[in-house]
Amino acid sequence: MYKGILKCTCYGLLLGLLSGTYTHANPNGAQVINGQVSFTNPQLNTLQITNSPGAIINWQQFSIQQNEITRFIQQSANSAVLNRVVSQDPSSILGQLLSNGRVFLINPNGIMFGKDAVIDTAGLIASTLDMTDEDFIAGHLKFQGQGMGAIQNKGYIKAGANANIFLIAPNIENSGIIETDGGQIILAAGESITIASLDSDHIVFDVQAPEHEVVNLGKLITHGGAARMFAGTIQHSGSINADSLSVDEQGRVQLFAKADIEISSDATITANGAEGGEVKIESDTGTVWNSGTIEAKGTQQQGGHVEVLGERVALLDEASIDVSGETGGGEVLVGGDYQGKNEDVKNAKQTYIGKDTTIKADAVTNGDGGNNRIV
């Protein structure tokens, strides 16, 4: 067990491993690779880690039991710490992972957040793909390597104001709640992924296949931020809420898949706000099946923008798309843009609209109705 405070200020220095008599599953076996780090146990079930910005820690094991707390105390919300598991053990987060800064957790063997887990940080990046120490220190979000473990979230992952939550692995499943206050939620499935810019609509995938899948059964909530999924295939039967309460903010939702995207009948995607937000759903080579509800409504101003694009697009059963706005309707593109002449918008080879499907772009109180373009 850690006793007192351990510190390291140089690269490659072994901090010392936790004693084999340590009976709890808070992270153990620490080797500080970069930065200043100290460890204390203020209570039996609590591991408290104080780190300088850019600290890197290699761990033999990074798991947290249900009654345990691991807390990172950092300089500010902009500070970050990289935690990398170097053994063969997957990470099982069943308790609390807390920090006033950003926490990176890299484990190629897999990461599971249990149903009672609470993660509350100023930003979380969890990945089973590795990143180099140099990329982390430079702030480059480049993930690659041999890690084939999956990420599964059944718990509650929360990030603070304008903070980001990224889950990166060959396969990702969310059945819990992921929430940020105006930041970005990104679920990216592949074997080599680079996030070049948070303002870009696309993530670079060097290796991606249909078996790289994102499944969302739970809730993604951004409070006017952005929710984005990138994968070989996507299955969405939960809820994605990018609604905004601010007049100056419009939420964004993007689902991009190499192959098929399936949105079930009980699924919802909303980017409502004073002015409607943006929802983009696109398959590169496959089919988009939508039976759910998609909204980008403007509660005070104009409605937003929705695109449903792919090689084949089908709106089935009682699928609903609504971009109505108080002062004017928004725009809906299904299968392409007007007459398929917009080179910037993918045109479907086949588009099907079911008889019970509804598409609305109404002006609610005044102004003009919006555009529904179906190719």
N, C-alpha and C positions, 0 to 999 in steps of 0.2 A: 504494500500500500504506500502511496505517496505520503511522505512526512515532511512538513515544512514546504519551502518554496524552491523549485528548481528553475534555473535560468540558463539560456544559451544565447550567445550573441554571434556565433560564427557558423559557417557552413559545415555540414557533415559531422558535427560533434554529437556523439551519442549521449542523449540526456539520461539514459538509464531506463530499464524496463520495469514495469510494475511487478511486484513480488508475486510469485505463484500462489501465495496464500490469499490474494485478493479475491473475494468471493462474489463480488457484484460484477455486472456486465457493462458498467460504464466503460468507455474506451480505455484501452490499456496497451502497453508496449510502445511508448512514444519515442521517436527519434526526431529531434528538431533539425531540419535541413536549412532553414533560413529564418532570420529574425530573432526577436526576443520573446520568449515564452516562459510563463510560470504556471505551475499547477498547485492547486490546494484542494483539500477536502473539508469545506466548512461544516458539512454534515456527512454522516456515514453514506448516505445515498446520493451525494452531490459531488460532481467533479467540476471544479471551477478553473477555467483556463484564461489567463490574461495574455494577450498577444499584441505585438506591434503590427502595424500595417504591412501586408505582404508576407506574413509568416507562413512557413510550410512545415507541416508535421507529417511524418510517416508513422503509421500505427500498425501494430500487429493485429489489433482487433478494434472495430468501431461499432459497438452495439450498445443499446440503452434499454434496460429492463423497464417494466411498466411503472415501478415505483421510484425510478431514478431520474435524475436531472443532470444533463451536461450543459454548462453555460460558458459561452465565450464572451469575455469582457474585452471590448475593442476601443480604439481611440475615438471612433466616430462611426456613423452609418456608412461612410465611404470606405472604411477599412475592410480588409478581406483576409481570411485565413484559409489556406488550402490544407485539407486533411485527405491523405491517401492511404488506403489499406494495402499493405504489401504482403500479407499472408493469403491463404486460400479461403478464409472465412468470409461469407457474405455478411452484410450489415443488416441487423434487425433492430429497428428503432420503434420501441414499444412505449417509451416514456416521453420525457420532454427534452427537446433540443432548443436552446434559447441563445439569443445574441442580440446586442445592439448594433452589430455590424453584419457584413456579408460572410456567409459560410459556404465553402466549397467542400463537397464530399465525393471522393472518387473511390469506387470499389468495383473492379472488373468482375467480381464474383456475384454481384447482385446487391440490390438495396430494397428493403421492404419497410414501409411505414405501417405499423399496425393500426387497428381500428381505434385504439385509445391514445395513439400518439398525438402529441402537440408539438409542432415546430413553429416557433415564433422568432423571426429574425428580421434584419434589415435587407434581406436578400438571401436566396438559397439556390445553389447550383449543385444538383446531384446527378452524377454520371457514372456509368459503368465503362465508358470510354476514357482513356487516360488523357491528360494534358501535360506538357512538359513544364518543368519548373520555370524555364525561361519565358514560355508563353504566359504563364500565370503572372509572373512578375511584371511583364510588359503589358498586361491587360488584354492579351489576344485570346479570344474565345475559340480555340481550336481543339477539337476532341477527336482522338483516334486511338488505335491500338488493338490488342487482341481480346479485350473484354467482351464477353458474349452474355454476361448476366443481364437479367431484366430488372426493371424498376416497377414496383407495385406500391400504390398508395391507397390505404384504407382509412387513414387518419385525417387530421386537420393541419394543413400547411398554410401558414399565414406570413405575409411580408408587409412591412410598413409603408409609409407614404412614398409613392413613385418607385417602389422597390420591385425587383424582378424575381421570378421563380422559374428556373429552367430544370426540366427533367430530360436527360439525354441517355439513350440506351438503344440497343437493337429492337427491344420490345418494351412497351410501356402500357400499364393499365392503371387507371384511376377510378376508384369506386368511393373515394372520400371527398373531402372539400379542399380546394386550393383557392386561396383568396389573396389578392393584393389590392392596395389602395391607390389605384391610378397607374400602377406599373404594368409590366408585361408578364404573362404566363406563357411559356413555350414548352410544348411537349414535342420533342424531336426524336424520331426513331431512324437509326441507320448505323453504319459501321465507321464512318468518318464524316464529321460534321464541323463546319466552320460557320460561326455567326459573325459575319463581317461587319454588320451594322445593325443596331436595334431599330433604325429607321427604314431599313430595307424590307420589301415585301417577301423576299425569298432568303432561304438559308442554303448555303452551298453543301451539297451532298456529294462526296467523292465516291462512295459505295452505297447503293441503295437498291433494295429488291422488294417485291411484293410481300415477302414474309416479315419484313420490318414493319411492325404494326403498332398503331396507337389505338387503344380502346378506352373510351370515356363513358363510364357508367355513373359517375358522380357529378359534382358541381365544380365549375370554374367560374370565379367571380372576380371582376377586375375594377369595378367602380369607376368606369369611364376609361380604363386603360385598354390594353390589347390582349386578346387570347388567340394563340396561334398554335396549330398542329401541323407537323411536317412528318410524312412517313411514306412507306411503300403503300400501305392500305390504312384506312381510318374507319373505325366503327364508333358512332356516337349515338348513345341512347340516354344520356343524362341531360344536363343543362349547362349552357355557356351563357353567362350574363356579363355583358360589357356595357350595361346601362350607365348613363351619366346624369347627375343631378345639376351639374354646372352648365351655364349657358355657353361657356367658352370651351367645353370639352365634348368630343364625340368619340364614343367607343369604337373599337375595331375588332373584328373576328376574322381569322383566316384559317381555312382548312385546305392544305395542299397535299395531294398524294400522287405518287407515281402511277399507281393502279386505282383500285376502286375506293369510293367513299360511300358509306352507307349511314344514313340518318334515319333512325327508326321513328315510328308513329308517336311515341311518347317523348321524343327529344325536343328540346327548345334551344334556339340560338337567338339572343336579343342584343341589339345595340341601340336601344331607344335612348332618347335624351331630349333636351330642349330643342336641339337640332338633331335629326336622325344621324346615326353613325354609319358604319360600313361593314358589310359582311361579304367576304369573297370565299367561294368554295370552288375548287378546281382540281380535276383529275387530269394528269398529263396524257396517259394512254388508256385509261379505263373508263368505268361508268360511275356516274353520280346518281345514287338512288336516294331520293328524299321523300319521306312520308311525314316529316315533322313540321314544326312551326319555326319560321324565320321572320324576325321583325327588326326594322330599323326606323321606327316611327319618330316623328318630331312632335313633341308635346307642346311646344310653343312656336316653333318655326317650321322650316321645310323638312319633309321626310328625307331619309337617307338613301343609301345605294346598296343594292344586293346583286351579286353575280353568282350564277350557278352554271359552271362550265365543265366540259369534259368531252371525250370522244363520243360518249353517249350520255344523255341526261334524261332522267325520268322523275317526274313529280307524280307521286302515287297516292292512292287512298284519299285522305282528307288533308293532304299537305297544304300548308298555308304560308304565303309570303306577303308581308304588309310593310309598305314604306310610306304610309299616309302621313301627312303633316298638317298642322294647324293652318299654316300660311301657304301650303302648296305640297303636292305630292312629290315623292322622290323618283328613283329610277330602279327598274328591275331588268336584268339581262339574264335570260334563260337560254343556254345553248349558243349564245353569240350576241353580237350587236346588230343594229338595223341592217337588214338585207345581207348580213354577213360580210360587210365591206370594211369593217374596222380591223386593220391588221394587228392592232394591239390587243384584240380580244379573241380568244380561241373559239373557233366555230365547231359545233358538234356535228358528227355525221348523222346522228339520229337524236331527235328530241321527242319525248312523249309527255303529254299533260293529261292526267286522269280527269274524269268527268266530275269528281267531287273536290278537285283542287281549287283553291281560291288564291288570286293574286290581286292585291289592292295597292293603288298609288293615288289615293284620294286627297283632295284639299278639304280639310275638315270644316273650317269656318270661312275662309276666303282664299283667293288665289286660284291657280290653275292646277288641275290634276297632273300627275306625273306620267312617266313613260314605262310601258311594259313592252319589252322587246324579246320576242321568242323566235328563235331560228330553228 
